[in-house]
Amino acid sequence: MLVAFSVTPIGSGDSVGDAVAEAVRVVRASGLPNRTDAMFTTIEGEWDEVMAVVKQAVDAVAAVAPRVSLSLKADVRPGVTGALTAKVEHIERVLGQS
């Protein structure tokens, strides 16, 4: 499955970058395939392992903020792997045909 999520600290001031970086650090330490962009971090793996990493990322932000907002979108496709890169590669191939 793919899970795209965003963790935002609330009530810890205007700058959220340091707290968000701690969430990304958790994701990268998980060893699961992942990608971070300006809005979301996407992680790929089995349900239990992905959700455990999301919880750990939320916990990392909660350690420095009194409140945390979590946005999450999931693509649940049992047995499919490599979707993190395959979806983007497909779009690039289509664009290259234009």
N, C-alpha and C positions, 0 to 999 in steps of 0.2 A: 504494500500500500504506500501511497504518497500522502504526506501530511504537510500542508503549508500552514505555518502559524506565525503569529506576531504576539510578542509579549511586551506590554507597555507598563512601566511603573507609574503609579499615580500618587501624587502627594509628596514627591521627593524633590521638587524643584523643576526648573525649566529644562535642564539638560538631562536627557535620559540615556545618552550614549554609553556611559560607563556601565550602567545596569544592564542594558541590552547586550553589551559585549560579554558580560558574564553568562548570559543565556546562550549566546552563540558559542562560547567556550565549552559549555556543557555538551552542546550538540556535536561539536567537532571531536571532543574527547570520547564520544560514544562509539566512534568507529563506523557508524552507519553512513551510507552515502548521503551527502547533504549539499545544499547550495544556499547561500545567503545573498539577497539583493537589498535594495533600499527599503522595501516594504515588508518582506516575509523571509523566513527561513523555511526551506523545504527539506524534508528528511524522508528516506525510503527504508522500509523494513517490514517486519511482521507487526501485527496489531499491538501485541503486548510490549514489544521492545520499543516501538515508536512512541506509544503513549507514555511509557516510563520516562523516556528522554524528555518529552514535552513537560511532564510533571516536574522533573528535575530542573528544567530551564525556568519554569514558573517559580519554583522554590528558590532558585538562585536570585531572581529579581525580588521576590518577597523578602529576602534577607536584608535588602537595603531600601525597601519601599513599604509604606503602610498598606498599600492597596495595589493590586495588579489586574490589568485588563488582558484577556487572552482572546484572540481571534484565531479560529482554526477552520480549515477546509481540508477534507480528506477524499481521496480517490481510492476506494477499496476494491481491489481486483486480485483475489486470491490466486497464487501461482505465478503472477507476473513479476518479473524482476527487470531491473535496468530501465524502468520507465522514466526515471529522473533525467536521463540523458536522451533516451530514445524519442521522447515527445519533441524535444527541442530540435534534435537532428532531423526529424521528419519535416518540421516546419522549414528548416534551413534548406532541405532538399527541394521542397516545393517552391520556395522563393528563388532558388537557383535556376529553376526551369523557366522563369519569367523572362 
